[in-house]
């Protein structure tokens, strides 16, 4: 595996959080493919296509007064022009008008399929699962992707069921 490939993939994973927090939705063009499939939350809320994904995330985040996303624990395995990446994330959402408290925090994980394009590495498929949260659930306005069934997003269950692309790619390297 080329160290430069891994570094570029980690860079786009971090750029995702920066794009969210700065509301620079055009930066999603540097993170995702045009035909991205993004699946978030317990009910599997899904967006197909970059334009739809950007518009939905802009609409949601524009309703908040502030937010901060942190990406960490990056793992990447590269096989030619395809890679699998895994990371953890934390989110702090703030909506000052929310009744019952102004903040909501969440933590979860991302399992990404990443492909090499003419413009560099891009995420083609992203699965995001919210592991847990605390604070006022009305801050994200009760969107289904922010109301996890805590028992259904346990990482080891996804691993046991063969549902983690990164883990499958890692095991295939043996």
C-alpha positions in Angstrom: 0.0 0.0 0.0 1.2 3.4 -0.9 1.5 5.7 2.2 0.4 8.6 0.0 -2.8 6.9 -0.9 -3.6 6.3 2.8 -2.7 9.9 3.7 -5.0 11.2 0.9 -7.9 9.0 2.1 -7.5 10.2 5.7 -7.4 13.8 4.4 -10.8 13.4 2.7 -12.3 11.8 5.8 -11.2 14.8 7.8 -12.2 17.2 5.1 -15.8 15.9 5.4 -16.0 17.2 9.0 -14.4 20.5 8.0 -16.9 20.9 5.2 -19.8 20.3 7.5 -18.7 22.7 10.2 -17.8 25.5 7.8 -20.9 25.0 5.6 -18.7 24.7 2.6 -20.9 22.2 0.7 -18.8 22.5 -2.4 -16.0 20.7 -0.5 -18.1 17.6 -0.6 -17.1 17.5 -4.3 -13.5 16.7 -3.0 -14.8 14.0 -0.6 -17.4 12.0 -2.4 -18.1 10.6 -5.9 -21.0 12.1 -7.9 -22.9 8.8 -7.5 -22.2 8.5 -3.7 -24.5 6.3 -1.6 -24.7 7.5 1.9 -26.6 5.5 4.5 -27.0 7.0 8.0 -28.9 6.0 11.1 -30.8 3.0 12.4 -33.5 3.1 9.8 -30.9 3.4 7.0 -31.8 6.9 5.8 -30.1 7.0 2.5 -29.0 9.6 0.0 -28.0 8.6 -3.6 -26.1 11.1 -5.5 -23.8 14.0 -4.4 -26.3 16.8 -5.2 -29.1 15.2 -3.1 -26.6 14.5 -0.3 -25.2 18.0 -0.2 -28.6 19.6 -0.3 -30.0 17.5 2.5 -27.0 18.0 4.8 -27.0 21.8 4.1 -30.7 22.0 5.0 -30.2 20.1 8.2 -27.0 21.9 9.4 -28.3 25.3 8.4 -31.1 24.9 11.1 -28.4 24.6 13.8 -26.7 27.6 15.4 -23.4 25.7 15.6 -21.9 22.2 15.4 -18.5 20.5 15.5 -17.6 17.1 14.0 -14.5 15.2 15.0 -13.1 12.3 13.0 -10.6 9.9 14.6 -9.2 6.4 14.7 -8.7 6.2 10.9 -8.0 2.8 9.4 -7.4 2.3 5.7 -6.7 -0.7 3.5 -6.0 -0.1 -0.2 -6.3 -2.7 -3.0 -5.5 -1.1 -6.3 -8.0 1.6 -7.1 -10.3 0.7 -4.3 -10.0 1.1 -0.6 -12.0 0.5 2.5 -11.7 2.9 5.4 -13.1 3.0 8.9 -13.3 5.8 11.4 -15.0 7.0 14.6 -16.8 10.3 14.9 -18.1 12.6 17.5 -20.7 15.4 16.9 -21.8 18.3 19.0 -24.9 20.1 17.7 -26.2 23.4 19.1 -29.6 24.9 18.5 -30.2 27.8 20.9 -34.0 27.8 20.4 -34.4 24.2 21.4 -36.6 23.7 24.4 -35.0 21.6 27.1 -31.4 22.5 26.4 -29.2 23.8 23.6 -26.9 20.9 22.9 -26.9 17.3 21.7 -23.8 15.2 21.4 -23.5 12.0 19.5 -20.8 9.4 18.8 -20.6 6.7 16.1 -18.6 5.2 13.3 -18.2 5.3 9.6 -17.5 2.4 7.2 -16.4 3.7 3.8 -15.8 2.4 0.3 -13.3 4.7 -1.4 -12.3 4.7 -5.0 -9.5 6.3 -7.0 -10.8 8.8 -9.5 -9.0 11.2 -12.0 -9.4 13.9 -9.3 -8.0 11.7 -6.5 -9.6 9.4 -3.8 -13.3 9.8 -3.2 -15.8 8.1 -1.0 -18.3 6.1 -3.1 -20.3 4.6 -0.3 -20.5 5.7 3.3 -22.3 3.9 6.1 -22.6 5.9 9.3 -24.1 4.4 12.5 -24.8 6.5 15.6 -23.6 4.5 18.6 -24.9 6.7 21.4 -25.9 10.2 22.3 -26.6 12.6 25.2 -28.2 15.9 25.7 -31.4 17.3 24.3 -32.8 15.2 21.5 -34.9 18.1 20.2 -31.7 19.9 19.1 -31.5 17.8 15.9 -35.3 18.1 15.7 -35.9 14.3 16.2 -34.6 13.3 12.8 -34.7 9.5 12.6 -30.9 9.3 11.9 -30.3 11.0 15.3 -32.5 8.5 17.3 -30.5 5.3 17.4 -31.7 2.0 18.6 -28.7 1.6 20.8 -28.8 -2.2 20.6 -28.8 -2.3 16.8 -25.7 -0.2 16.1 -23.2 -2.1 18.2 -20.0 -2.4 16.2 -19.2 -6.0 17.1 -22.6 -7.1 15.9 -21.9 -5.6 12.4 -18.5 -7.4 12.5 -20.1 -10.7 13.4 -22.6 -10.3 10.6 -20.0 -9.6 8.0 -21.4 -6.1 7.4 -18.2 -4.0 7.7 -16.5 -3.4 4.4 -13.3 -2.4 6.1 -13.1 -5.6 8.2 -13.8 -7.7 5.1 -11.0 -6.0 3.2 -8.6 -6.3 6.1 -9.2 -10.0 6.5 -8.8 -10.5 2.7 -5.2 -9.2 3.0 -4.0 -12.1 5.0 
